[in-house]
Amino acid sequence: MPNTTQRHPAPGHDSGYEAFVVALMFLTWGTVFLDRMAELYLAPFIAADFGLSAGQIGALASVLAITWAFSSFGLGALSDRVGRKRVLVPAVFVFAGLSWLCGAARNFGQLLLLRGAVGVAEGPCWSIVNTVTEKASHPKRRGRNTGIVVSAAALIGFAAAPVLTTQIAARIGWRWAFVVAGAPGVILGFVIWFVVREPAHADERTARRHQAERPGFRDFATLLKYRNIRLAALGNVGFVGWLILYNTFCPLYITEVAGEPATTAGFLMGAAGLGSFFIGCIVATASDVIGRRATLLISGPICMVLPLILLWPPMYHHLWLLAGVLFVSQAGQAVAAILMVLVPTETAPPAMAAAAIGLVTLFGELIGGAVAPTAAGMLADMWPRFGLAIPLWMAGGGALLVFLVALFMRETCPVAVAD
């Protein structure tokens, strides 16, 4: 299929507006991820209040991942037709309101239903936020800007969220933590509505006219004809599996197998989370120069180091060194930016950008986010000889899949393609 990456901004590209959009989308995505991660950090408080089992806690995370996956694709595709702001703004308001309602839940059933609804509202935020960022960016800064926005998940969701939510829960109760997590969404919704411009390039208008003739499944199936999108979907299964498996099982391995205290696990995971922001931004920016494919080929093996280094007992005698290794091996946010946003949007027709992001996200969330951790836990129980090492090996395998997929990808970076 023809490459659709040769999209250049108008001669009067507004760099000031570009910078503002990146900052706004950074805050929006960070707020969304703050709410998504809140239930994981608040799990001990919720479990104690409702008397929940580990399986029920897992169900709360799984239902959100499943509804998020389908919503990111379906409502992302809708935004390709009716406009970004018409979907994004209501979604931001709704997820803020639902987050507040989570704080009012009186039993597990109510909370499960509400978290599923939260996934529906937050799913399109991922695909549309990144589409808006991509459209506002100069081609030479597309990777950098996407990397910054995606890395908000690391800085706000992985670094700030655990401290903020648990401190609030410990002082005034876990219900208020959900209220605080959703509050910024109200402000951001108004700012997005009044300030963000609706992309309306000529090539998008043309594509939308063609789409209007046969809307629905035919348009979605067209995306699967692009080899890069099929590969990105497969690679995203590996990436999301890597992300969820290491976040879920590394702390358990550090405390239960390595025998380190919970504070050490928090220190090590915090180092990885901080690295996720800085390394993610740096590596994603590099992709604007060396290309998306080359960056993935480098990032995949780097990400393999993070879970596997924890399997080497001597490293626990040098915690600062181990923390440093975890910091520099956290290139995951760059992989997310390239695999889930840049490659799909630079491959698909411009008017189907959000649907392309949503389609790649769908595969990753359903298989890597919902199936992989459950399977890893079951395998660890079935083979106690290997136990919690199995999920870490699986996480390494997910990073390896990213590398293997990149071998067969076609380059999409506008600068690299032009060269």
C-alpha positions in Angstrom: 0.0 0.0 0.0 1.2 3.6 -0.6 3.0 5.2 2.3 0.9 8.1 3.8 3.7 9.6 5.9 4.4 12.5 3.5 2.3 15.0 5.3 3.9 18.4 5.8 2.5 21.3 7.8 1.5 24.5 6.2 4.2 27.1 5.8 2.8 29.0 8.7 3.0 26.2 11.2 2.2 27.5 14.7 5.0 26.4 17.0 3.5 28.3 20.0 0.2 26.4 19.6 2.1 23.2 19.1 3.9 23.7 22.5 0.6 24.5 24.2 -1.1 21.4 22.8 1.7 19.2 24.0 1.5 20.6 27.5 -2.3 20.3 27.6 -2.3 16.8 26.2 0.5 15.9 28.7 -1.7 17.0 31.6 -4.8 15.3 30.1 -3.2 11.9 29.6 -1.5 12.1 33.0 -4.8 12.7 34.6 -6.4 9.8 32.8 -3.6 7.5 33.8 -3.7 8.8 37.4 -7.3 7.6 37.6 -6.5 4.3 36.0 -3.7 3.5 38.3 -5.5 4.8 41.4 -7.4 1.6 42.0 -4.2 -0.4 42.0 -2.6 1.7 44.6 -5.8 1.9 46.6 -6.4 -1.8 46.5 -5.3 -2.5 50.1 -7.7 0.1 51.4 -10.6 -1.0 49.2 -10.0 -4.7 50.0 -10.0 -4.0 53.7 -13.2 -2.0 53.5 -15.2 -4.3 51.3 -13.5 -7.6 52.3 -12.3 -8.4 48.8 -10.2 -11.3 47.6 -7.2 -11.1 45.4 -9.3 -12.3 42.5 -11.8 -9.6 43.0 -9.1 -6.9 43.0 -7.8 -8.4 39.8 -11.3 -8.3 38.3 -11.4 -4.5 38.9 -8.3 -4.0 36.9 -9.3 -6.5 34.2 -12.8 -5.0 33.6 -11.3 -1.6 33.0 -8.7 -3.0 30.6 -11.3 -4.8 28.6 -13.7 -1.8 28.3 -10.8 0.5 27.7 -9.6 -1.6 24.7 -12.9 -1.6 22.9 -13.7 2.0 23.7 -10.3 3.2 22.5 -11.0 1.6 19.1 -14.7 2.3 18.7 -14.9 5.8 20.0 -11.6 6.6 18.5 -13.0 5.7 15.1 -16.1 7.8 15.9 -13.8 10.8 16.5 -12.4 10.3 13.0 -15.8 11.0 11.7 -17.4 13.6 13.9 -14.3 15.4 15.1 -11.8 15.0 18.0 -13.2 17.5 20.4 -16.8 16.2 20.1 -15.6 12.9 21.6 -12.7 13.9 23.7 -14.4 16.6 25.8 -17.4 14.6 26.8 -15.1 11.6 27.6 -12.9 13.7 29.9 -16.0 15.1 31.7 -17.5 11.6 32.0 -14.4 9.9 33.4 -14.1 12.7 36.0 -17.6 12.2 37.1 -17.3 8.4 37.2 -14.2 8.7 39.2 -16.1 10.7 41.8 -18.9 8.0 41.8 -16.3 5.3 42.4 -15.7 7.0 45.7 -19.3 6.6 46.5 -19.5 2.9 45.7 -20.9 0.8 48.6 -20.0 -2.7 47.5 -17.8 -4.7 45.1 -20.6 -5.0 42.5 -21.1 -1.2 42.3 -17.4 -0.6 42.1 -16.9 -3.2 39.4 -19.7 -1.7 37.3 -18.3 1.8 37.7 -14.7 0.8 36.8 -16.0 -0.8 33.7 -17.8 2.4 32.8 -14.6 4.4 33.5 -12.8 2.3 31.0 -15.4 3.2 28.4 -14.8 6.9 29.1 -11.0 6.8 29.3 -10.4 4.5 26.3 -10.9 7.2 23.6 -8.8 9.7 25.5 -5.7 7.6 24.7 -6.3 7.5 21.0 -7.6 11.1 20.6 -5.0 12.8 22.8 -2.3 11.3 20.7 -4.0 12.1 17.5 -4.4 15.7 18.5 -0.7 15.8 19.5 0.4 14.3 16.2 -1.7 16.7 14.1 -0.4 19.8 16.0 3.3 18.7 15.7 5.8 19.6 13.1 7.0 16.3 11.4 10.5 16.8 12.8 9.1 17.0 16.3 6.4 14.3 16.1 8.4 11.7 17.9 9.6 14.1 20.6 6.1 15.5 21.3 4.4 12.1 21.4 7.1 10.8 23.7 6.5 13.7 26.1 2.7 13.2 26.1 2.9 9.4 26.5 5.5 9.8 29.3 2.9 11.6 31.4 1.8 8.2 32.4 5.2 7.6 34.0 5.6 10.9 35.7 2.0 11.2 37.0 0.7 7.6 36.9 3.8 5.8 38.1 5.6 8.4 40.2 3.1 10.8 41.6 -0.1 8.6 41.7 1.1 6.1 44.3 2.2 8.8 46.7 -0.8 11.1 46.2 -3.5 8.4 46.4 -2.1 6.5 49.3 -1.4 9.6 51.3 -5.0 10.8 50.8 -6.4 7.4 51.6 -4.4 7.1 54.8 -5.5 10.5 56.0 -9.1 11.0 54.9 -10.1 7.7 53.2 -9.7 6.0 49.9 -13.0 7.4 48.6 -11.6 11.0 48.6 -8.6 9.7 46.6 -10.9 8.9 43.7 -12.5 12.4 44.0 -9.0 14.1 43.8 -8.0 11.8 40.9 -11.0 12.9 38.8 -11.1 16.6 39.7 -8.5 17.9 37.1 -10.6 16.4 34.3 -13.3 19.0 34.8 -10.8 21.9 34.3 -9.0 20.2 31.4 -12.3 19.5 29.6 -13.2 23.2 29.5 -9.7 24.2 28.3 -9.7 21.6 25.6 -13.1 22.7 24.3 -12.3 26.4 24.2 -8.6 26.3 23.1 -7.9 23.1 21.0 -8.4 23.5 17.3 -10.2 20.8 15.4 -7.8 19.5 12.7 -9.3 20.1 9.2 -6.7 19.5 6.6 -7.7 19.1 3.0 -6.5 15.5 2.9 -8.6 14.7 5.9 -11.8 16.2 4.4 -11.3 14.2 1.3 -10.8 11.0 3.2 -13.9 11.6 5.3 -16.0 12.1 2.2 -14.9 8.7 1.0 -15.5 7.1 4.4 -19.0 8.5 4.5 -20.0 6.4 1.5 -19.4 3.1 3.4 -19.0 3.6 7.1 -18.5 0.8 9.6 -16.7 -2.5 9.4 -15.3 -1.9 5.9 -13.3 1.1 7.2 -12.0 -0.8 10.1 -11.0 -3.8 8.0 -9.1 -1.5 5.7 -6.7 -0.7 8.5 -5.7 -4.4 8.8 -4.5 -4.3 5.2 -1.5 -2.3 6.2 1.4 -4.5 7.2 2.7 -2.0 9.7 -0.5 -1.8 11.6 -0.8 -5.6 11.8 2.8 -5.7 13.1 2.2 -2.8 15.5 -0.8 -4.7 16.9 1.3 -7.8 17.4 4.1 -5.9 18.9 1.8 -4.1 21.2 0.7 -7.4 22.7 4.3 -7.9 23.7 4.7 -4.4 25.0 1.6 -4.2 27.1 2.3 -7.7 28.4 5.8 -6.5 29.4 4.4 -3.4 31.1 1.6 -5.1 33.1 3.7 -8.2 34.0 6.7 -6.3 35.4 4.5 -3.8 37.2 2.4 -6.6 38.8 5.0 -9.2 39.5 8.4 -7.5 40.0 7.4 -6.1 43.5 6.2 -9.6 44.5 9.4 -11.2 43.3 11.6 -8.6 45.1 9.8 -9.2 48.4 8.8 -12.9 48.3 11.7 -14.5 46.3 14.6 -12.1 46.8 13.6 -11.6 50.4 13.9 -7.8 50.3 11.7 -5.5 52.4 8.7 -3.7 50.7 10.6 -0.4 51.0 13.3 -1.8 48.8 10.8 -2.9 46.3 9.3 0.6 46.3 12.7 2.2 45.9 13.6 -0.1 42.9 10.2 0.3 41.2 10.4 4.1 41.8 13.7 4.2 40.0 12.2 2.4 37.1 9.2 4.7 37.1 11.4 7.8 37.1 13.5 6.3 34.3 10.4 5.6 32.3 9.8 9.4 32.0 13.3 10.6 31.2 14.5 7.6 29.1 11.1 7.5 27.3 11.3 11.1 26.3 14.9 10.9 25.1 14.5 7.7 23.1 11.2 8.8 21.5 13.0 12.1 20.4 15.8 10.0 18.9 13.3 8.3 16.7 12.8 11.6 14.9 16.4 11.3 13.8 17.2 7.6 13.4 13.7 6.5 12.5 10.9 4.5 14.3 12.1 1.1 13.3 15.7 1.5 14.4 14.5 2.9 17.7 12.3 -0.1 18.3 15.2 -2.4 17.5 17.3 -0.7 20.2 14.5 -0.3 22.7 13.2 -3.9 22.7 16.5 -5.4 24.0 16.9 -2.6 26.5 13.4 -3.3 27.9 14.3 -7.0 28.3 16.9 -6.0 30.9 14.4 -4.6 33.3 12.6 -7.8 34.5 15.5 -10.2 33.8 18.1 -8.3 35.9 16.0 -8.9 38.9 16.5 -12.7 38.5 20.2 -12.3 39.2 20.7 -12.6 43.1 24.1 -10.8 43.3 22.5 -7.5 42.1 20.6 -7.2 45.4 23.9 -6.7 47.2 24.3 -3.5 45.2 20.9 -1.8 45.3 22.0 1.6 44.0 23.6 -0.1 41.0 20.4 -2.2 40.5 18.3 1.0 40.7 20.6 2.6 38.1 20.2 -0.4 35.7 16.4 -0.3 36.2 16.4 3.5 35.5 18.3 3.3 32.2 16.5 0.2 31.0 13.1 1.7 31.2 12.5 2.6 27.5 8.9 1.5 27.6 7.3 4.9 27.2 9.3 5.4 24.0 8.0 2.0 22.7 4.5 3.0 23.6 4.9 6.3 21.7 6.3 4.6 18.6 4.4 1.3 18.5 1.0 2.5 19.6 0.9 6.1 18.2 3.5 7.1 15.6 3.6 4.0 13.5 -0.2 3.6 13.2 -0.8 7.3 12.5 2.1 7.6 10.1 0.8 4.5 8.2 -3.0 4.9 8.2 -4.9 7.5 6.1 -4.9 10.7 8.1 -8.7 10.6 8.6 -8.4 7.3 10.4 -5.6 8.1 12.7 -7.6 7.7 16.0 -9.1 4.4 14.8 -5.6 3.1 13.9 -4.3 3.9 17.4 -7.4 2.3 18.9 -7.0 -0.9 16.8 -3.4 -1.4 17.9 -4.4 -0.6 21.5 -7.3 -3.1 21.3 -5.0 -6.1 20.7 -2.5 -5.0 23.4 -5.0 -4.4 26.1 -7.0 -7.6 25.5 -4.1 -10.0 25.2 -1.2 -8.3 26.9 -3.3 -6.5 29.5 -6.0 -9.0 30.4 -4.8 -12.5 29.4 -1.0 -12.3 30.0 -1.0 -11.5 33.8 -3.7 -14.1 34.5 -1.8 -16.8 32.5 1.5 -15.8 34.2 -0.1 -16.1 37.6 -1.6 -19.5 36.8 1.8 -20.8 35.4 3.6 -19.6 38.5 1.1 -21.6 40.7 1.4 -24.7 38.5 5.2 -24.8 38.5 6.2 -23.7 42.0 9.8 -24.7 41.3 10.0 -21.6 39.0 7.2 -19.6 40.7 7.3 -15.9 40.3 10.3 -16.1 37.9 7.9 -17.2 35.2 6.1 -13.8 34.9 9.4 -12.0 34.7 10.6 -14.3 31.9 7.3 -13.7 30.1 7.8 -10.0 30.5 11.3 -10.3 28.9 9.6 -12.4 26.1 7.2 -9.5 25.5 10.1 -7.1 25.0 11.7 -9.6 22.7 8.5 -9.7 20.6 8.8 -5.9 20.1 12.3 -6.4 18.7 11.2 -9.2 16.4 8.2 -7.3 15.1 10.4 -4.2 14.4 12.6 -6.4 12.1 9.8 -6.6 9.6 8.4 -3.1 9.8 8.7 -0.4 7.2 10.0 2.9 8.2 7.4 5.6 8.7 9.3 8.6 10.2 8.8 11.5 7.7 12.4 12.7 8.1 13.9 9.2 7.7 11.7 8.4 4.7 12.6 11.6 3.0 16.3 10.9 3.5 
